[in-house]
Amino acid sequence: MSGKEFASLYLPLSADLYRIAYYILESSQDAEDEVQNLYVKLWKSLDSLDSVNNPKPYCIRLLKNQCIDRIRKRKADASGLVKDEPDACDIQDEIESRETLEKAMALIDTLPETKRKVLRMHVIDQMSYDEISKVTGMNILTIRVLVSQARARIRKGI
């Protein structure tokens, strides 16, 4: 993913992400910090963001997890149980997430050209079926079937 794509897909989400973080953390400063941390994390994984189907739900999930981790750390700090090392489960979850993402990307690359093209237009470019129909000249129902088949094949392979 290029920097321009990142800026157009992810940066406009900042206001919504801030509101969610503020709702969870009940602190303006903490909410700003977590949104900033999220963007740093996303930027570091820029190459893998091409496989994200829906940026907004993806970002919300990551942000919620970060906020929950911050609350847990705050509670642990308050009780004197500070953990310096990451939990083995957290590391394992991260590894599994990356492996799943890599598998999905590899599976997308194995799709027939038409399915791959339509899937990318719908999921990555967030084009509606009607817009895709105008660009490709295909019937809307055909496009829906192609997207559905592509998603099913990816799910089956993962």
C-alpha positions in Angstrom: 0.0 0.0 0.0 1.3 3.4 -0.8 1.4 6.4 1.5 -1.3 8.1 -0.6 -3.6 5.1 -0.2 -2.9 5.0 3.5 -3.7 8.7 3.8 -7.0 8.4 1.9 -8.2 5.2 3.6 -7.0 5.4 7.2 -6.4 9.0 8.1 -10.1 10.1 7.7 -11.0 7.6 10.4 -9.1 9.5 13.1 -12.1 11.4 14.5 -14.2 8.2 14.8 -11.3 6.4 16.4 -10.7 9.2 18.9 -14.4 9.1 20.0 -14.2 5.3 20.5 -10.9 5.6 22.4 -12.3 8.4 24.6 -15.5 6.4 25.3 -13.4 3.5 26.5 -10.6 5.3 28.3 -12.6 8.3 29.6 -9.5 10.5 29.1 -8.7 12.8 26.3 -5.0 12.5 26.6 -5.1 8.7 26.7 -7.5 8.5 23.8 -5.2 10.7 21.7 -2.2 8.6 22.7 -3.9 5.4 21.7 -5.1 6.7 18.3 -1.5 7.9 17.6 -0.1 4.5 18.7 -2.6 2.9 16.3 -1.5 5.0 13.4 2.2 4.2 14.2 1.3 0.5 14.3 -0.6 0.7 11.0 2.2 2.7 9.3 4.8 0.1 10.4 2.6 -2.7 8.8 1.9 -0.7 5.7 2.8 -3.6 3.3 0.2 -5.9 4.9 -2.6 -3.4 4.9 -3.5 -4.3 1.3 -5.3 -7.4 2.5 -7.5 -5.5 4.9 -11.1 -5.8 3.6 -12.6 -3.0 5.7 -10.2 -0.5 7.2 -12.7 1.0 9.7 -13.7 -2.2 11.5 -10.1 -3.4 11.4 -8.9 -0.1 13.0 -11.7 -0.2 15.6 -10.8 -3.7 16.6 -7.1 -2.9 17.0 -7.9 0.3 18.9 -10.3 -1.5 21.3 -7.6 -4.1 22.0 -5.0 -1.3 22.6 -7.4 0.5 25.0 -8.2 -2.7 26.9 -4.4 -3.4 27.2 -3.9 0.2 28.6 -6.7 -0.3 31.1 -5.2 -3.7 32.2 -1.8 -2.1 32.5 -3.2 0.8 34.5 -4.9 -1.7 36.9 -1.8 -3.8 37.2 0.3 -0.7 37.9 -2.1 0.3 40.6 -1.9 -3.1 42.3 1.8 -3.2 42.0 1.8 -6.1 39.6 3.8 -4.5 36.8 4.6 -6.9 33.9 7.8 -6.1 32.0 7.6 -8.9 29.5 4.8 -9.4 27.0 2.5 -12.3 27.6 3.3 -15.5 25.6 -0.4 -15.6 24.5 -0.1 -12.1 23.1 3.0 -13.0 21.1 1.3 -16.2 19.8 -1.8 -14.3 18.8 0.3 -11.8 16.9 2.1 -14.6 15.1 -1.1 -16.3 14.2 -2.6 -13.0 12.9 0.3 -12.4 10.7 0.3 -15.9 9.3 -3.4 -15.7 8.6 -2.9 -12.4 6.8 0.0 -13.8 4.7 -2.2 -16.9 3.8 -5.0 -14.6 2.8 -2.8 -12.5 0.6 -1.3 -15.6 -1.1 -4.8 -16.9 -1.7 -5.9 -13.6 -3.2 -3.0 -13.8 -5.6 -4.1 -17.3 -6.7 -7.6 -16.2 -7.7 -8.5 -15.9 -11.3 -7.9 -12.4 -12.7 -11.6 -11.4 -12.9 -12.4 -12.5 -9.3 -9.2 -10.9 -8.0 -9.9 -7.6 -9.8 -13.6 -7.5 -8.7 -12.7 -8.4 -5.1 -10.0 -5.7 -4.9 -12.3 -3.1 -6.3 -15.1 -4.0 -3.8 -13.0 -4.6 -0.7 -9.9 -2.5 -1.0 -11.2 0.4 -3.2 -14.5 0.2 -1.4 -16.5 0.5 -4.6 -20.1 -0.4 -4.6 -21.4 -3.1 -6.9 -23.0 -0.5 -9.1 -19.7 1.4 -9.5 -17.9 -1.8 -10.3 -20.5 -2.6 -12.9 -20.0 0.7 -14.6 -16.2 0.3 -14.7 -16.2 -3.3 -15.8 -19.4 -3.5 -17.8 -20.4 -6.6 -15.9 -23.9 -7.3 -14.5 -24.3 -6.5 -10.8 -25.4 -10.0 -9.9 -22.4 -11.4 -11.6 -20.1 -9.1 -9.6 -21.9 -10.2 -6.4 -21.4 -13.8 -7.2 -17.7 -13.3 -8.1 -17.0 -11.5 -4.8 -18.9 -14.1 -2.9 -17.0 -16.9 -4.6 -13.6 -15.2 -4.0 -14.4 -14.7 -0.3 -15.5 -18.3 0.1 -12.3 -19.5 -1.6 -10.2 -17.4 0.7 -12.1 -18.6 3.8 -11.7 -22.2 2.7 -8.0 -21.8 2.2 -7.3 -20.2 5.6 
